[in-house]
């Protein structure tokens, strides 16, 4: 299989997307994976209840992928994506509509056949200190880390059942996904990284909230346990921008599972290239 691309946390940066589009046209990968936090920051819109703009999606991102699709024709790659905790869920309908038009394939909580493998996406992350809670869910229990706010205490861009917000967990979701997939033949496209790895290391050294020290690892315990128990072929992650800079590592091995992160806190596009049949040879380039 030709090389595949993985990117994450582009946050509406057109210069990064322009580099991605150029690389797709030049290298013609077999597939492109986008790991969430794809749209411009929405925090400025939260204080006013004004509708969020669709300008970036409708005016740039969807036309951009559609343009590459026209240029490459039959060589256009499979494009799998999820949203992330900084992407307002009110945009999900437009993302799904573009998927129905063939621009990409929306993978959140979906099992999508891909050659000899499947792709499953999962956008939820454990609670954060941020106000937007569209893609936040309790991890293994209703525990909150110091400094974080509960999913029911934040802001949602779409109506959500209050009981689901209070009691749903990432652990429960992954147990259900394990029942309908063969994890060892699956690429899991997560936004959150697994807990206590090089991929979830945050710049929280020496910081306290109400005299309680903050954990420098901010990933998901449920995702970590899921990987340890089910040993997926490959897991892809983002979310913690500074992790590779702090640890010097963008990849982990958990048992037989390869785990890659494309999160990056610099101005460049972090582009991970991999072949699912030769994962040891994967590379990460800043461009």
Backbone as CSV, one residue per row, in Angstrom:
resi,resn,N_x,N_y,N_z,CA_x,CA_y,CA_z,C_x,C_y,C_z
1,UNK,0.849,-1.194,0.000,0.000,0.000,0.000,0.884,1.243,0.000
2,UNK,0.520,2.286,-0.801,1.274,3.546,-0.717,1.176,4.153,0.675
3,UNK,2.038,5.103,0.943,2.081,5.774,2.237,0.753,6.452,2.552
4,UNK,0.400,6.472,3.836,-0.771,7.198,4.337,-0.304,8.423,5.101
5,UNK,-1.158,9.444,5.179,-0.873,10.667,5.918,-1.741,10.716,7.170
6,UNK,-1.184,11.307,8.234,-1.947,11.624,9.433,-1.582,13.012,9.904
7,UNK,-2.607,13.860,10.118,-2.426,15.201,10.673,-3.492,15.426,11.736
8,UNK,-3.253,16.381,12.614,-4.210,16.683,13.674,-3.988,18.096,14.173
9,UNK,-5.026,18.659,14.796,-4.927,19.937,15.507,-4.432,21.059,14.589
10,UNK,-5.033,21.158,13.415,-4.661,22.236,12.489,-5.381,23.539,12.821
11,UNK,-6.462,23.487,13.579,-7.133,24.665,14.146,-7.391,25.765,13.116
12,UNK,-7.822,25.365,11.941,-8.218,26.359,10.947,-7.082,27.131,10.311
13,UNK,-5.857,26.688,10.498,-4.704,27.374,9.918,-4.604,27.052,8.432
14,UNK,-4.926,28.008,7.587,-4.959,27.753,6.147,-3.579,27.437,5.595
15,UNK,-2.528,28.019,6.170,-1.192,27.709,5.666,-0.866,26.237,5.872
16,UNK,-1.312,25.665,6.977,-1.075,24.244,7.203,-1.886,23.393,6.230
17,UNK,-3.138,23.757,6.034,-3.954,23.001,5.084,-3.410,23.120,3.660
18,UNK,-2.926,24.308,3.289,-2.350,24.456,1.950,-1.166,23.509,1.758
19,UNK,-0.342,23.370,2.795,0.780,22.425,2.716,0.271,20.986,2.613
20,UNK,-0.787,20.667,3.347,-1.357,19.329,3.275,-1.900,19.047,1.882
21,UNK,-2.665,19.987,1.324,-3.218,19.791,-0.014,-2.100,19.571,-1.035
22,UNK,-1.044,20.373,-0.937,0.069,20.233,-1.882,0.733,18.871,-1.740
23,UNK,0.902,18.400,-0.500,1.527,17.101,-0.288,0.650,15.970,-0.824
24,UNK,-0.666,16.097,-0.662,-1.570,15.068,-1.191,-1.453,15.005,-2.714
25,UNK,-1.463,16.156,-3.373,-1.366,16.166,-4.834,-0.020,15.631,-5.313
26,UNK,1.033,15.951,-4.583,2.379,15.552,-5.006,2.637,14.074,-4.747
27,UNK,2.247,13.572,-3.551,2.630,12.222,-3.148,1.530,11.183,-3.343
28,UNK,0.296,11.626,-3.488,-0.831,10.731,-3.740,-0.899,9.578,-2.738
29,UNK,-1.114,9.898,-1.467,-1.187,8.854,-0.445,-2.409,7.968,-0.645
30,UNK,-2.367,6.805,-0.026,-3.504,5.894,-0.093,-4.672,6.401,0.746
31,UNK,-4.369,7.067,1.856,-5.406,7.583,2.757,-4.843,8.755,3.537
32,UNK,-5.761,9.610,3.973,-5.410,10.746,4.818,-6.306,10.688,6.053
33,UNK,-5.697,10.777,7.231,-6.413,10.751,8.501,-6.289,12.118,9.162
34,UNK,-7.413,12.715,9.566,-7.430,13.998,10.254,-8.003,13.777,11.652
35,UNK,-7.172,14.078,12.684,-7.480,13.663,14.034,-8.155,14.685,14.921
36,UNK,-8.921,15.608,14.360,-9.702,16.523,15.179,-9.041,17.860,15.437
37,UNK,-9.810,18.780,16.035,-9.428,20.194,16.181,-9.010,20.743,14.819
38,UNK,-9.938,20.654,13.896,-9.691,21.020,12.504,-10.090,22.455,12.193
39,UNK,-10.982,23.039,12.971,-11.616,24.312,12.646,-11.015,25.441,13.475
40,UNK,-11.261,26.694,13.087,-10.747,27.813,13.891,-11.288,27.776,15.313
41,UNK,-10.505,28.352,16.233,-10.930,28.424,17.628,-12.291,29.113,17.732
42,UNK,-13.159,28.578,18.601,-14.497,29.154,18.753,-14.680,29.874,20.069
43,UNK,-13.665,29.919,20.919,-13.860,30.455,22.268,-14.366,31.890,22.263
44,UNK,-13.972,32.666,21.253,-14.426,34.054,21.209,-15.931,34.154,21.011
45,UNK,-16.557,33.070,20.531,-17.990,33.104,20.272,-18.826,32.659,21.460
46,UNK,-18.175,32.158,22.522,-18.951,31.544,23.582,-19.680,32.554,24.456
47,UNK,-19.125,33.731,24.652,-19.767,34.698,25.526,-21.057,35.243,24.919
48,UNK,-21.110,35.323,23.621,-22.358,35.666,22.960,-22.946,34.380,22.427
49,UNK,-24.231,34.243,22.438,-24.852,33.012,21.958,-25.074,33.067,20.454
50,UNK,-24.335,33.938,19.777,-24.490,34.088,18.329,-24.143,32.785,17.632
51,UNK,-24.852,32.469,16.528,-24.535,31.249,15.786,-23.088,31.273,15.302
52,UNK,-22.460,30.110,15.342,-21.086,30.009,14.881,-21.048,30.050,13.361
53,UNK,-20.006,30.673,12.830,-19.874,30.822,11.387,-19.473,29.513,10.733
54,UNK,-20.027,29.272,9.566,-19.642,28.114,8.759,-18.678,28.538,7.666
55,UNK,-18.163,29.766,7.740,-17.361,30.290,6.639,-16.136,29.428,6.355
56,UNK,-15.464,28.955,7.417,-14.245,28.192,7.169,-14.559,26.867,6.478
57,UNK,-15.561,26.172,6.966,-15.928,24.903,6.342,-16.427,25.101,4.917
58,UNK,-17.428,25.959,4.762,-18.061,26.115,3.455,-17.233,26.937,2.490
59,UNK,-16.424,27.862,3.037,-15.677,28.752,2.165,-14.261,28.314,1.871
60,UNK,-13.731,27.367,2.691,-12.341,26.974,2.473,-12.122,25.457,2.542
61,UNK,-12.471,24.823,3.668,-12.032,23.448,3.881,-12.717,22.466,2.927
62,UNK,-14.032,22.530,2.839,-14.725,21.619,1.918,-14.331,21.894,0.473
63,UNK,-14.341,23.165,0.015,-13.873,23.410,-1.362,-12.424,22.993,-1.591
64,UNK,-11.574,23.131,-0.565,-10.176,22.750,-0.713,-10.014,21.268,-0.994
65,UNK,-10.685,20.427,-0.203,-10.610,18.990,-0.462,-11.302,18.635,-1.780
66,UNK,-12.405,19.316,-2.084,-13.093,19.042,-3.351,-12.202,19.382,-4.547
67,UNK,-11.423,20.458,-4.449,-10.503,20.832,-5.519,-9.437,19.757,-5.719
68,UNK,-8.868,19.268,-4.622,-7.870,18.201,-4.726,-8.508,16.951,-5.332
69,UNK,-9.737,16.671,-4.950,-10.433,15.498,-5.496,-10.606,15.610,-7.010
70,UNK,-10.978,16.790,-7.486,-11.133,16.972,-8.936,-9.802,16.796,-9.655
71,UNK,-8.743,17.327,-9.074,-7.436,17.259,-9.720,-6.879,15.833,-9.759
72,UNK,-7.117,15.067,-8.698,-6.554,13.730,-8.637,-7.470,12.669,-9.233
73,UNK,-8.756,12.962,-9.322,-9.727,12.025,-9.893,-9.619,10.658,-9.195
74,UNK,-9.343,9.607,-9.943,-9.309,8.258,-9.372,-8.190,8.075,-8.366
75,UNK,-7.189,8.953,-8.376,-6.075,8.855,-7.434,-6.355,9.575,-6.116
76,UNK,-7.547,10.135,-5.968,-7.889,10.827,-4.719,-7.902,9.827,-3.570
77,UNK,-7.254,10.149,-2.447,-7.171,9.178,-1.344,-8.481,9.072,-0.573
78,UNK,-8.610,7.990,0.177,-9.644,7.936,1.203,-9.267,8.955,2.279
79,UNK,-10.219,9.770,2.708,-9.977,10.793,3.724,-10.904,10.507,4.896
80,UNK,-10.319,10.161,6.042,-11.072,9.851,7.252,-10.856,10.970,8.263
81,UNK,-11.942,11.443,8.892,-11.746,12.517,9.870,-12.706,12.405,11.028
82,UNK,-12.284,13.020,12.128,-13.133,13.248,13.288,-12.985,14.722,13.673
83,UNK,-13.865,15.196,14.530,-13.715,16.515,15.131,-13.026,16.368,16.485
84,UNK,-12.662,17.502,17.096,-11.981,17.492,18.382,-12.645,18.427,19.365
85,UNK,-12.092,18.503,20.564,-12.760,19.239,21.633,-12.821,20.742,21.382
86,UNK,-12.045,21.256,20.449,-12.120,22.679,20.116,-12.990,22.941,18.890
87,UNK,-13.613,21.900,18.349,-14.514,22.032,17.207,-15.956,21.988,17.703
88,UNK,-16.700,23.056,17.487,-18.083,23.095,17.954,-18.919,22.041,17.228
89,UNK,-19.711,21.296,17.979,-20.483,20.202,17.383,-21.583,20.715,16.463
90,UNK,-21.920,21.986,16.559,-22.910,22.537,15.644,-22.439,22.423,14.197
91,UNK,-21.123,22.261,13.997,-20.581,22.100,12.646,-20.663,20.660,12.149
92,UNK,-21.053,19.734,13.005,-21.034,18.316,12.623,-21.934,18.034,11.433
93,UNK,-23.079,18.691,11.358,-23.999,18.430,10.253,-23.368,18.773,8.909
94,UNK,-22.645,19.894,8.847,-21.974,20.272,7.599,-20.866,19.285,7.257
95,UNK,-20.162,18.792,8.278,-19.115,17.795,8.054,-19.723,16.510,7.507
96,UNK,-20.845,16.083,8.070,-21.509,14.873,7.591,-22.026,15.055,6.169
97,UNK,-22.548,16.246,5.860,-23.058,16.496,4.503,-21.931,16.423,3.483
98,UNK,-20.763,16.970,3.828,-19.625,16.877,2.917,-19.194,15.428,2.753
99,UNK,-19.318,14.642,3.815,-19.016,13.227,3.703,-19.969,12.523,2.754
100,UNK,-21.241,12.862,2.819,-22.214,12.267,1.905,-21.926,12.632,0.453
101,UNK,-21.258,13.768,0.234,-20.881,14.196,-1.113,-19.560,13.586,-1.576
102,UNK,-18.912,12.795,-0.725,-17.696,12.109,-1.121,-16.412,12.872,-0.897
103,UNK,-16.496,14.014,-0.195,-15.282,14.794,0.046,-14.380,14.077,1.045
104,UNK,-14.991,13.483,2.062,-14.280,12.722,3.085,-15.234,11.742,3.718
105,UNK,-14.759,10.967,4.700,-15.583,10.010,5.420,-15.516,10.347,6.904
106,UNK,-16.672,10.655,7.467,-16.751,11.055,8.865,-16.742,9.805,9.723
107,UNK,-15.713,9.652,10.556,-15.436,8.371,11.206,-15.886,8.285,12.652
108,UNK,-16.398,9.371,13.245,-16.705,9.342,14.681,-17.708,8.241,15.006
109,UNK,-17.284,7.308,15.859,-18.094,6.178,16.307,-18.645,5.367,15.140
110,UNK,-17.908,5.339,14.040,-18.263,4.545,12.871,-17.174,3.517,12.595
111,UNK,-17.582,2.366,12.111,-16.650,1.342,11.625,-16.682,1.376,10.102
112,UNK,-15.562,1.749,9.497,-15.496,1.945,8.050,-14.499,0.954,7.461
113,UNK,-14.924,0.060,6.577,-13.980,-0.861,5.946,-12.951,-0.099,5.111
114,UNK,-11.696,-0.567,5.187,-10.593,0.066,4.459,-9.592,-1.023,4.079
115,UNK,-9.713,-1.522,2.873,-8.835,-2.597,2.442,-8.965,-3.798,3.361
116,UNK,-7.826,-4.262,3.880,-7.825,-5.407,4.797,-8.121,-5.002,6.234
117,UNK,-8.321,-3.714,6.471,-8.512,-3.200,7.818,-9.839,-2.462,7.937
118,UNK,-10.141,-2.028,9.133,-11.243,-1.109,9.404,-10.675,0.164,10.007
119,UNK,-11.437,1.236,9.888,-11.128,2.500,10.549,-12.283,2.830,11.482
120,UNK,-11.971,3.182,12.722,-12.973,3.620,13.700,-12.505,4.938,14.291
121,UNK,-13.376,5.936,14.313,-13.042,7.231,14.885,-13.698,7.436,16.238
122,UNK,-13.066,8.271,17.065,-13.620,8.575,18.388,-13.114,9.936,18.823
123,UNK,-14.035,10.905,18.941,-13.663,12.301,19.173,-13.623,12.705,20.641
124,UNK,-14.287,11.979,21.530,-14.423,12.430,22.923,-13.080,12.485,23.637
125,UNK,-12.940,13.473,24.529,-11.760,13.613,25.377,-12.221,13.722,26.834
126,UNK,-11.355,13.390,27.805,-11.713,13.597,29.214,-11.897,15.084,29.514
127,UNK,-12.543,15.411,30.630,-12.806,16.808,30.965,-11.538,17.655,31.001
128,UNK,-11.679,18.887,30.507,-10.582,19.855,30.440,-10.978,21.108,31.220
129,UNK,-10.083,22.086,31.332,-10.463,23.361,31.951,-11.274,24.257,31.018
130,UNK,-11.454,23.883,29.758,-12.042,24.775,28.769,-13.565,24.784,28.857
131,UNK,-14.177,25.849,28.336,-15.617,26.024,28.489,-16.438,25.216,27.489
132,UNK,-15.947,25.069,26.274,-16.691,24.314,25.269,-16.645,22.827,25.626
133,UNK,-17.817,22.212,25.786,-17.889,20.828,26.273,-18.539,19.880,25.264
134,UNK,-18.639,20.275,24.004,-19.312,19.437,23.015,-18.701,18.051,22.881
135,UNK,-17.373,17.940,23.043,-16.692,16.659,22.844,-15.947,16.226,24.105
136,UNK,-16.467,16.617,25.264,-15.878,16.176,26.526,-16.802,15.182,27.210
137,UNK,-16.188,14.172,27.804,-16.937,13.103,28.451,-16.106,12.601,29.626
138,UNK,-16.774,12.217,30.704,-16.043,11.610,31.809,-15.274,10.388,31.298
139,UNK,-14.142,10.124,31.916,-13.231,9.109,31.387,-13.629,7.704,31.852
140,UNK,-13.215,7.296,33.052,-13.608,5.981,33.568,-14.632,6.100,34.684
141,UNK,-14.814,7.306,35.199,-15.787,7.568,36.262,-16.075,9.065,36.233
142,UNK,-16.856,9.564,37.201,-17.195,10.979,37.239,-16.129,11.781,37.980
143,UNK,-14.916,11.294,37.968,-13.788,11.981,38.589,-13.370,13.185,37.756
144,UNK,-12.995,14.273,38.458,-12.454,15.462,37.809,-11.062,15.739,38.334
145,UNK,-10.110,15.973,37.440,-8.780,16.380,37.846,-8.816,17.834,38.322
146,UNK,-7.923,18.225,39.254,-7.878,19.626,39.685,-7.722,20.564,38.487
147,UNK,-8.490,21.644,38.510,-8.418,22.629,37.443,-9.355,22.388,36.286
148,UNK,-9.920,21.189,36.190,-10.842,20.873,35.097,-12.277,21.161,35.529
149,UNK,-13.136,21.394,34.564,-14.548,21.635,34.853,-15.385,20.509,34.262
150,UNK,-16.507,20.236,34.909,-17.352,19.106,34.537,-18.035,19.343,33.198
151,UNK,-18.293,18.283,32.439,-19.001,18.447,31.164,-20.345,19.152,31.307
152,UNK,-21.041,18.926,32.432,-22.351,19.561,32.608,-22.248,21.022,33.031
153,UNK,-21.051,21.497,33.326,-20.890,22.876,33.785,-20.459,23.813,32.666
154,UNK,-20.174,23.301,31.509,-19.689,24.134,30.416,-20.773,24.489,29.426
155,UNK,-20.334,24.794,28.217,-21.213,25.275,27.157,-21.263,24.259,26.028
156,UNK,-22.479,24.010,25.515,-22.677,23.100,24.393,-23.325,23.863,23.238
157,UNK,-22.828,23.617,22.035,-23.362,24.339,20.871,-24.597,23.658,20.297
158,UNK,-24.903,22.446,20.760,-26.107,21.725,20.332,-26.778,21.151,21.575
159,UNK,-28.092,20.930,21.527,-28.762,20.336,22.694,-28.282,18.909,22.940
160,UNK,-28.072,18.579,24.212,-27.637,17.245,24.606,-28.435,16.820,25.833
161,UNK,-28.781,15.546,25.887,-29.513,15.018,27.033,-28.684,15.189,28.305
162,UNK,-29.271,15.793,29.316,-28.541,16.100,30.543,-28.031,14.842,31.239
163,UNK,-28.794,13.767,31.178,-28.353,12.529,31.832,-27.118,11.967,31.128
164,UNK,-27.099,12.053,29.808,-25.934,11.571,29.077,-24.691,12.382,29.445
165,UNK,-24.844,13.702,29.549,-23.709,14.542,29.899,-23.148,14.143,31.261
166,UNK,-24.022,13.838,32.203,-23.584,13.569,33.574,-23.025,12.161,33.763
167,UNK,-23.516,11.181,32.995,-23.198,9.801,33.344,-22.474,9.014,32.254
168,UNK,-22.448,9.472,31.022,-21.738,8.733,29.973,-20.233,8.805,30.216
169,UNK,-19.517,7.733,29.866,-18.067,7.711,30.032,-17.395,7.198,28.764
170,UNK,-16.149,7.587,28.597,-15.338,7.067,27.502,-15.173,5.557,27.644
171,UNK,-15.002,5.092,28.861,-14.844,3.649,29.100,-16.025,2.868,28.537
172,UNK,-17.243,3.317,28.814,-18.431,2.626,28.314,-18.482,2.641,26.789
173,UNK,-18.146,3.781,26.208,-18.166,3.879,24.741,-17.195,2.886,24.111
174,UNK,-15.985,2.799,24.651,-14.973,1.919,24.064,-15.331,0.454,24.267
175,UNK,-15.993,0.130,25.364,-16.459,-1.247,25.546,-17.447,-1.621,24.446
176,UNK,-18.334,-0.683,24.082,-19.288,-0.954,23.000,-18.570,-1.087,21.654
177,UNK,-17.609,-0.210,21.394,-16.894,-0.290,20.125,-16.115,-1.591,20.009
178,UNK,-15.576,-2.092,21.117,-14.819,-3.349,21.078,-15.712,-4.521,20.689
179,UNK,-17.013,-4.417,20.982,-17.928,-5.503,20.663,-18.271,-5.565,19.184
180,UNK,-18.112,-4.473,18.448,-18.527,-4.438,17.036,-17.335,-4.287,16.101
181,UNK,-16.114,-4.430,16.621,-14.924,-4.334,15.795,-13.985,-5.485,16.119
182,UNK,-13.022,-5.682,15.234,-11.884,-6.546,15.518,-10.702,-5.614,15.738
183,UNK,-10.437,-5.223,16.994,-9.434,-4.182,17.227,-8.080,-4.473,16.592
184,UNK,-7.678,-5.726,16.535,-6.357,-6.039,16.005,-6.267,-5.848,14.495
185,UNK,-7.410,-5.641,13.840,-7.436,-5.328,12.409,-7.960,-3.913,12.167
186,UNK,-7.840,-3.047,13.171,-8.475,-1.732,13.102,-7.486,-0.618,13.380
187,UNK,-7.621,0.467,12.620,-6.944,1.726,12.909,-7.936,2.596,13.678
188,UNK,-7.599,2.950,14.907,-8.462,3.806,15.727,-7.961,5.242,15.643
189,UNK,-8.848,6.116,15.196,-8.550,7.543,15.059,-9.159,8.262,16.260
190,UNK,-8.336,8.461,17.289,-8.762,9.136,18.511,-8.337,10.606,18.453
191,UNK,-9.042,11.467,19.220,-8.486,12.794,19.446,-7.615,12.780,20.700
192,UNK,-8.092,12.183,21.774,-7.301,12.131,23.001,-6.199,11.091,22.893
193,UNK,-5.036,11.356,23.488,-4.007,10.322,23.587,-4.233,9.436,24.805
194,UNK,-3.542,8.281,24.865,-3.638,7.430,26.047,-2.873,8.033,27.221
195,UNK,-3.371,7.780,28.409,-2.803,8.347,29.633,-1.410,7.800,29.920
196,UNK,-0.584,8.673,30.494,0.753,8.328,31.005,1.646,7.770,29.906
197,UNK,1.712,8.511,28.814,2.588,8.177,27.694,3.304,9.452,27.262
198,UNK,4.207,9.317,26.324,4.858,10.501,25.754,3.878,11.362,24.985
199,UNK,2.721,10.812,24.617,1.780,11.517,23.746,0.808,12.417,24.505
200,UNK,0.745,12.268,25.830,-0.216,13.080,26.598,0.476,13.986,27.608
201,UNK,1.765,14.224,27.403,2.557,15.025,28.347,2.293,16.507,28.113
202,UNK,1.722,17.177,29.121,1.370,18.591,29.028,2.368,19.445,29.815
203,UNK,2.405,20.720,29.492,3.325,21.660,30.138,2.707,22.172,31.441
204,UNK,2.562,21.283,32.405,1.933,21.619,33.687,2.882,21.424,34.863
205,UNK,4.162,21.362,34.587,5.145,21.118,35.644,5.080,22.205,36.717
206,UNK,4.977,21.766,37.976,5.001,22.691,39.098,3.749,23.520,39.280
207,UNK,2.699,23.253,38.511,1.473,24.054,38.620,0.497,23.418,39.591
208,UNK,-0.249,24.276,40.302,-1.190,23.830,41.315,-2.515,24.571,41.134
209,UNK,-3.599,23.933,41.564,-4.909,24.577,41.674,-5.401,24.326,43.091
210,UNK,-5.649,25.395,43.832,-6.047,25.277,45.242,-5.085,24.362,46.007
211,UNK,-3.802,24.562,45.760,-2.709,23.848,46.415,-2.584,22.384,45.978
212,UNK,-3.428,21.939,45.039,-3.333,20.557,44.548,-2.458,20.547,43.293
213,UNK,-1.410,19.709,43.247,-0.555,19.657,42.059,-1.305,19.081,40.865
214,UNK,-1.003,19.616,39.693,-1.646,19.138,38.475,-0.847,17.986,37.881
215,UNK,-1.558,16.996,37.400,-0.932,15.866,36.715,-0.432,16.353,35.357
216,UNK,0.816,16.061,35.024,1.360,16.496,33.734,0.886,15.589,32.605
217,UNK,0.252,14.481,32.920,-0.315,13.601,31.902,-1.823,13.815,31.862
218,UNK,-2.355,14.187,30.696,-3.749,14.620,30.596,-4.561,13.770,29.628
219,UNK,-4.038,12.622,29.238,-4.755,11.756,28.309,-5.815,10.922,29.003
220,UNK,-6.335,9.959,28.260,-7.451,9.145,28.726,-6.972,7.818,29.309
221,UNK,-7.366,7.554,30.557,-7.098,6.259,31.171,-7.878,5.170,30.435
222,UNK,-9.117,5.474,30.035,-9.933,4.483,29.329,-9.296,4.086,28.006
223,UNK,-8.752,5.051,27.276,-8.091,4.728,26.010,-6.849,3.886,26.273
224,UNK,-6.087,4.229,27.287,-4.896,3.444,27.627,-5.281,1.992,27.945
225,UNK,-6.305,1.801,28.773,-6.725,0.446,29.130,-7.264,-0.300,27.912
226,UNK,-7.993,0.397,27.045,-8.529,-0.223,25.835,-7.393,-0.746,24.954
227,UNK,-6.355,0.070,24.787,-5.208,-0.353,23.972,-4.519,-1.553,24.617
228,UNK,-4.300,-1.484,25.919,-3.616,-2.592,26.599,-4.403,-3.897,26.483
229,UNK,-5.724,-3.811,26.594,-6.544,-5.020,26.589,-6.753,-5.583,25.193
230,UNK,-7.006,-4.705,24.198,-7.445,-5.167,22.878,-6.357,-5.101,21.806
231,UNK,-5.258,-4.393,22.063,-4.113,-4.364,21.162,-4.494,-4.053,19.707
232,UNK,-5.065,-2.864,19.452,-5.348,-2.482,18.071,-4.074,-2.464,17.229
233,UNK,-4.260,-2.566,15.934,-3.128,-2.463,15.019,-2.409,-1.127,15.197
234,UNK,-3.190,-0.048,15.174,-2.633,1.305,15.191,-3.637,2.240,15.820
235,UNK,-3.159,3.160,16.664,-4.008,4.229,17.182,-3.362,5.570,16.854
236,UNK,-4.182,6.516,16.436,-3.736,7.844,16.031,-4.333,8.871,16.987
237,UNK,-3.525,9.880,17.384,-3.915,10.790,18.455,-3.460,12.222,18.159
238,UNK,-4.089,13.165,18.877,-3.684,14.571,18.822,-3.855,15.191,20.190
239,UNK,-4.470,16.391,20.224,-4.969,17.034,21.444,-3.913,17.752,22.267
240,UNK,-2.805,17.101,22.613,-1.808,17.711,23.497,-0.669,18.247,22.629
241,UNK,-0.753,19.520,22.286,0.123,20.097,21.270,1.598,19.981,21.625
242,UNK,1.923,20.202,22.881,3.326,20.328,23.268,4.001,18.994,23.581
243,UNK,3.282,17.895,23.457,3.811,16.619,23.945,5.116,16.225,23.263
244,UNK,5.178,16.330,21.942,6.404,15.904,21.240,7.581,16.812,21.580
245,UNK,7.317,18.092,21.772,8.403,19.011,22.137,8.931,18.678,23.529
246,UNK,8.061,18.357,24.459,8.482,18.095,25.829,9.177,16.744,25.978
247,UNK,8.736,15.759,25.238,9.255,14.401,25.415,10.246,13.993,24.339
248,UNK,10.238,14.710,23.204,11.067,14.298,22.079,10.537,13.076,21.359
249,UNK,9.288,12.703,21.645,8.706,11.499,21.044,7.293,11.780,20.553
250,UNK,6.984,11.285,19.371,5.649,11.422,18.797,4.984,10.065,18.607
251,UNK,5.667,9.008,19.054,5.138,7.663,18.891,5.374,6.856,20.158
252,UNK,4.502,5.898,20.402,4.592,4.991,21.538,4.325,3.571,21.051
253,UNK,4.787,2.623,21.800,4.444,1.218,21.578,3.845,0.710,22.865
254,UNK,2.597,0.265,22.817,1.911,-0.294,23.974,1.580,-1.735,23.631
255,UNK,2.406,-2.651,24.110,2.279,-4.031,23.667,2.578,-4.105,22.173
256,UNK,1.653,-4.671,21.415,1.817,-4.765,19.964,1.308,-3.534,19.235
257,UNK,0.617,-2.644,19.947,-0.022,-1.494,19.308,0.960,-0.357,19.080
258,UNK,0.965,0.158,17.864,1.676,1.389,17.549,0.725,2.562,17.783
259,UNK,1.199,3.593,18.471,0.403,4.801,18.734,1.199,6.004,18.259
260,UNK,0.603,6.815,17.370,1.257,7.992,16.800,0.480,9.248,17.175
261,UNK,1.197,10.345,17.379,0.573,11.652,17.574,1.039,12.615,16.489
262,UNK,0.101,13.409,15.961,0.443,14.459,15.010,0.227,15.843,15.615
263,UNK,0.000,15.923,16.931,-0.145,17.230,17.581,1.192,17.964,17.559
264,UNK,1.124,19.279,17.458,2.346,20.087,17.359,2.030,21.496,17.819
265,UNK,2.949,22.104,18.600,2.691,23.448,19.110,3.498,24.521,18.395
266,UNK,4.119,24.202,17.299,4.822,25.195,16.495,3.989,25.639,15.308
267,UNK,4.536,26.518,14.459,3.774,27.037,13.327,3.685,26.075,12.151
268,UNK,4.506,25.010,12.163,4.575,24.131,11.005,3.408,23.138,10.963
269,UNK,3.256,22.503,9.815,2.402,21.336,9.688,3.203,20.115,10.123
270,UNK,2.692,19.360,11.092,3.299,18.087,11.476,2.613,16.999,10.662
271,UNK,3.375,16.358,9.781,2.834,15.363,8.862,3.446,14.002,9.186
272,UNK,2.600,13.079,9.657,3.027,11.710,9.924,2.721,10.870,8.685
273,UNK,3.725,10.146,8.234,3.560,9.227,7.102,3.723,7.799,7.616
274,UNK,2.838,6.902,7.187,2.934,5.513,7.639,2.322,4.581,6.603
275,UNK,2.788,3.358,6.646,2.213,2.248,5.899,1.690,1.270,6.933
276,UNK,0.400,0.936,6.939,-0.124,0.052,7.984,0.513,-1.335,7.984
277,UNK,1.166,-1.702,6.881,1.847,-2.997,6.830,3.309,-2.897,7.263
278,UNK,3.790,-1.686,7.549,5.194,-1.491,7.953,5.273,-0.319,8.920
279,UNK,4.608,-0.442,10.063,4.458,0.685,10.972,5.760,1.110,11.625
280,UNK,6.725,0.220,11.741,8.017,0.594,12.322,8.721,1.659,11.486
281,UNK,8.379,1.757,10.210,9.035,2.696,9.305,8.333,4.052,9.237
282,UNK,7.319,4.296,10.076,6.599,5.566,10.048,7.530,6.730,10.350
283,UNK,7.214,7.900,9.776,8.028,9.103,9.974,7.122,10.277,10.301
284,UNK,7.723,11.306,10.900,7.026,12.560,11.177,7.888,13.711,10.682
285,UNK,7.296,14.586,9.879,8.012,15.715,9.296,7.307,17.017,9.677
286,UNK,8.092,18.022,10.040,7.568,19.381,10.232,7.862,20.155,8.965
287,UNK,6.805,20.745,8.377,7.005,21.417,7.092,6.215,22.714,7.049
